[in-house]
Amino acid sequence: MPRPKKSEQPSVNVSLRIDPKIKFAIELLAREQKRSITGVIEWAVMQALQGQIVRTPSGNEITMLELMDLTWSPDEAERVTMLGIFSPHTLNHEETCIWTVIRSSGIFLRGENPDARGMATTYVPKMNFIKTVWPLLKARGKTLADWPNIYQTTILTEGDLIAEFGEDIMKEAEDRKSVV
């Protein structure tokens, strides 16, 4: 498998505690493959991503590598939204709460492909709008995540958005037709 393309994003440091025997195995692989230890770990993760299959909410099976390509963004709003669409079971608790606010508010997803009854079968995120109000979405999701009663919910209403961002925000939401 070819080496993954280097990201334009700066690399990050990760501290790991691993068994000494595994560390030795990584060093052996690095010597054999003429890679750095970091290169071996990146290669091994890419191999694991390629071999792991996940099912999307629509029932399609994709590899974790494909999921990573579909959902990765350095922008947190995009990343959480796309994970919510393609693999909600992989969201952490706080991200799940943010996704719940996005889904349940009724103003962040545009329905498409109506069925025979006129009900949308596909929902497309209003990504620019989500990014505009992301601080409020994140705060509301955190509030939901911290609540002791998991059966309570909170959504963002048009009134909440107007109070936070001003009267023109809802007009802006309608004007923005761009998606991901």
C-alpha positions as CSV (number, residue, x, y, z in Angstrom):
1,M,0.0,0.0,0.0
2,P,1.5,3.4,-0.9
3,R,2.4,5.7,1.8
4,P,-0.4,8.2,2.7
5,K,0.0,11.7,1.4
6,K,1.3,14.1,3.9
7,S,-1.3,16.4,5.1
8,E,-1.0,20.2,4.7
9,Q,-1.9,20.3,8.4
10,P,0.9,20.4,10.9
11,S,1.6,17.1,12.6
12,V,0.5,16.6,16.2
13,N,2.4,14.9,19.1
14,V,0.8,11.8,20.7
15,S,2.0,10.3,23.9
16,L,1.5,6.5,24.1
17,R,2.0,3.9,26.8
18,I,2.7,0.6,25.1
19,D,4.0,-2.8,26.1
20,P,7.9,-3.0,25.7
21,K,7.5,-6.0,23.5
22,I,5.1,-4.1,21.1
23,K,7.6,-1.2,21.1
24,F,10.3,-3.7,20.1
25,A,8.0,-5.0,17.3
26,I,7.4,-1.5,16.0
27,E,11.2,-0.9,15.9
28,L,11.7,-4.2,14.0
29,L,9.1,-3.2,11.5
30,A,10.7,0.3,11.1
31,R,14.1,-1.4,10.4
32,E,12.6,-3.9,7.9
33,Q,10.5,-1.3,6.1
34,K,13.2,1.4,6.3
35,R,10.7,3.8,8.0
36,S,10.7,5.9,11.1
37,I,8.7,4.6,14.1
38,T,6.2,7.3,13.3
39,G,6.0,6.0,9.7
40,V,5.4,2.5,10.9
41,I,2.6,3.6,13.3
42,E,0.9,5.7,10.5
43,W,1.2,2.8,8.1
44,A,-0.3,0.3,10.6
45,V,-3.2,2.7,11.3
46,M,-3.9,3.1,7.6
47,Q,-3.9,-0.7,7.2
48,A,-6.3,-1.0,10.1
49,L,-8.6,1.7,8.7
50,Q,-8.6,-0.1,5.3
51,G,-9.6,-3.4,7.0
52,Q,-12.3,-2.1,9.3
53,I,-15.8,-2.0,7.8
54,V,-18.6,0.3,9.2
55,R,-22.2,0.6,8.2
56,T,-23.6,4.0,7.5
57,P,-27.2,5.0,8.6
58,S,-28.3,4.4,5.0
59,G,-27.1,0.8,5.2
60,N,-24.0,1.1,3.0
61,E,-20.8,-0.6,4.1
62,I,-17.6,1.5,3.8
63,T,-14.1,1.1,5.2
64,M,-13.0,3.3,8.1
65,L,-10.5,4.8,5.6
66,E,-13.4,5.9,3.4
67,L,-15.2,7.2,6.5
68,M,-12.1,9.2,7.4
69,D,-11.9,10.7,3.9
70,L,-15.6,11.6,3.9
71,T,-15.6,13.2,7.4
72,W,-12.1,14.6,8.0
73,S,-11.9,18.4,8.1
74,P,-9.6,20.6,10.2
75,D,-12.9,22.5,10.9
76,E,-14.6,21.0,14.0
77,A,-18.1,22.1,12.8
78,E,-17.7,20.2,9.5
79,R,-16.1,17.2,11.1
80,V,-18.8,16.7,13.7
81,T,-21.6,17.3,11.2
82,M,-20.2,14.9,8.7
83,L,-19.6,12.2,11.3
84,G,-23.2,12.7,12.4
85,I,-24.4,12.1,8.9
86,F,-22.1,9.2,7.9
87,S,-21.3,7.5,11.3
88,P,-23.2,8.9,14.3
89,H,-22.2,5.9,16.4
90,T,-18.6,7.1,16.3
91,L,-19.4,10.5,17.9
92,N,-18.2,10.9,21.4
93,H,-20.8,12.0,24.1
94,E,-20.4,15.8,23.6
95,E,-20.4,15.5,19.8
96,T,-23.5,13.3,20.0
97,C,-25.2,16.1,22.0
98,I,-24.2,18.7,19.4
99,W,-25.4,16.5,16.6
100,T,-28.7,16.0,18.5
101,V,-29.1,19.8,18.6
102,I,-28.4,20.1,14.9
103,R,-30.8,17.3,14.0
104,S,-33.6,18.2,16.3
105,S,-33.6,22.0,15.7
106,G,-35.1,21.7,12.2
107,I,-33.2,24.6,10.8
108,F,-29.7,23.2,10.1
109,L,-30.6,20.4,7.6
110,R,-32.3,20.9,4.3
111,G,-34.6,18.0,3.3
112,E,-34.3,16.7,-0.3
113,N,-35.5,13.8,-2.4
114,P,-39.2,13.7,-1.3
115,D,-40.9,10.3,-1.2
116,A,-44.5,9.6,-2.4
117,R,-45.9,11.3,0.7
118,G,-43.7,14.4,0.1
119,M,-41.4,13.6,3.1
120,A,-37.7,14.2,2.6
121,T,-35.6,11.0,2.4
122,T,-32.3,12.8,2.5
123,Y,-31.0,15.7,4.6
124,V,-28.2,17.9,3.6
125,P,-26.5,20.1,6.1
126,K,-26.5,23.9,5.7
127,M,-22.8,23.9,6.4
128,N,-22.1,27.6,6.1
129,F,-25.0,28.3,8.5
130,I,-23.8,25.6,10.9
131,K,-20.3,27.2,10.9
132,T,-21.7,30.6,11.5
133,V,-23.6,29.6,14.6
134,W,-21.1,26.9,15.7
135,P,-20.2,28.6,19.0
136,L,-23.9,28.5,20.1
137,L,-24.4,25.0,18.8
138,K,-21.3,23.8,20.7
139,A,-22.4,25.6,23.9
140,R,-25.9,24.1,23.6
141,G,-24.5,20.7,23.0
142,K,-22.2,21.0,26.0
143,T,-25.2,22.1,28.2
144,L,-27.0,19.0,27.0
145,A,-24.0,16.8,27.6
146,D,-23.7,18.1,31.2
147,W,-27.3,17.7,32.1
148,P,-27.9,15.0,34.7
149,N,-31.2,13.8,33.1
150,I,-30.4,12.2,29.8
151,Y,-34.0,12.3,28.7
152,Q,-34.1,16.1,28.7
153,T,-33.3,17.8,25.4
154,T,-32.7,21.3,24.2
155,I,-32.8,22.6,20.7
156,L,-31.8,25.9,19.1
157,T,-34.8,27.9,18.0
158,E,-35.0,30.7,15.6
159,G,-35.5,33.0,18.7
160,D,-32.2,31.7,20.2
161,L,-30.3,32.4,17.0
162,I,-31.8,35.9,16.6
163,A,-31.0,36.7,20.3
164,E,-27.4,35.6,19.8
165,F,-26.7,36.8,16.2
166,G,-29.3,39.4,15.4
167,E,-32.4,39.7,13.2
168,D,-30.6,39.0,9.9
169,I,-29.4,35.5,10.8
170,M,-32.5,33.7,9.7
171,K,-32.5,35.5,6.4
172,E,-28.9,34.5,6.0
173,A,-29.8,30.9,6.7
174,E,-32.3,31.0,3.8
175,D,-29.9,32.8,1.5
176,R,-27.1,30.3,2.0
177,K,-27.7,27.5,-0.4
178,S,-24.3,26.0,-0.2
179,V,-23.7,22.7,1.4
180,V,-20.5,20.9,2.3
